[in-house]
Amino acid sequence: MKRVYNFSPGPSALPLPVLEKAAAEMCDAHGSGQSVMEMSHRSKDYKPIIEKTESLLRELMGIPANYKVLFLQGGASLQFAMVPLNLAAGDSGKKAAFIDTGVWADKAAKEAAKFTGVDVRASSKDRAYTYIPAAPAAKPDDAYYHITLNNTIVGTKWVGLPETGNVPLVSDISSCILSEPLNVSKFGILYAGAQKNLGPAGVTVVIIREDLIGHAPAKTPIMLRYDTHVEEGSMYNTPPCYSIYMVGLVLEWLKNLGGVPAIAKLNQEKAGLFYQYLDNSKLFYSPVEKPFRSLMNIPFIARVEDAEKRTELENRFVKEAAAAGLINLAGHRLVGGMRASIYNAMPIEGVQALIQFMEQFENK
């Protein structure tokens, strides 16, 4: 069996043991004589699957009892609208505070502005989003305070949280969930698309504190209300059953590794190796300021002054890397360059293979 090292930012690589278990259960899951893809979401066969997935997530993240866990659809992008609709749309006198740290943070703010007042308190756009700006404390009348904890495209992460007091802190954690310990109780709402660290595309996890549920205006579409999904246990309509099942398998894999502390140690080691190489390379470098470097997404650029020649060299690098079994290393179309996404499922051997290839390419 040929397997490549997949550095895609999402949908991303999945742990091989998870894929193998899913393959073994494809036609007969848990002795049911059917695939999870075929199960009714309300059946006695499926109920234990979603319940176990939630239980594992609560255990691994240390989610307090006063938080609800939802398995929704629409990706993190739908949460850009659901959050303001449920937390701010009913009170026009309040604004939502945002810190602009990249493309997804900016999109979240612009979507929220359709439903409530938005105040962008700080931005790192002035230096191409290569750092996390100082974040002012929340104002008492803020509806909520939104940050993007890890910025997938530009490769930055928050190293501390803003002071928000009684104002709900909301965060998109799509590209860093379960990568290192996180104090859930510091947040009002956490949300994450699964297709980076949790499983395949199709399901979005929302973790919401109970007191923030039930405040959407009456005119809010029923599918965009958190209370709708809480009351029905994420089953108001058919959920993404198979994706939820796959998330459960990934969580089992992570627990068997030793949980979040164990994977955090490995992620530090992987990122440390790659940043060390970049900092000593004469051909490649990281554009991100050191204190804010992401563990999950590492953009890098060729040291070539002429823009046309740099693009030509980078395209050659991506092509030759793919031929060597190192795929999806092109940077995001908005920023160019290259990017290695090294999520939880990326083994350290993949990072070592990438460094070895880059050294050979640099020598050539």
Salt bridges, closest charged atoms under 4 A:
GLU25 OE1 - HIS30 NE2 3.77
ASP45 OD1 - LYS44 NZ 3.69
GLU51 OE2 - LYS47 NZ 3.85
GLU54 OE2 - ARG58 NE 3.00
GLU59 OE2 - LYS255 NZ 3.22
ASP106 OD2 - LYS110 NZ 3.07
GLU111 OE1 - LYS114 NZ 2.94
ASP119 OD2 - ARG121 NE 2.63
ASP119 OD2 - LYS139 NZ 3.93
ASP142 OD1 - ARG121 NH2 2.70
GLU180 OE2 - LYS157 NZ 2.90
GLU210 OE2 - LYS68 NZ 3.69
ASP211 OD1 - ARG209 NE 2.53
ASP227 OD2 - ARG225 NH2 3.07
GLU252 OE1 - LYS21 NZ 3.08
GLU252 OE2 - LYS52 NZ 2.57
ASP279 OD2 - LYS290 NZ 3.87
ASP279 OD1 - ARG293 NH2 2.89
GLU289 OE2 - ARG127 NE 2.91
GLU320 OE2 - ARG316 NE 2.92
GLU320 OE1 - LYS364 NZ 3.03
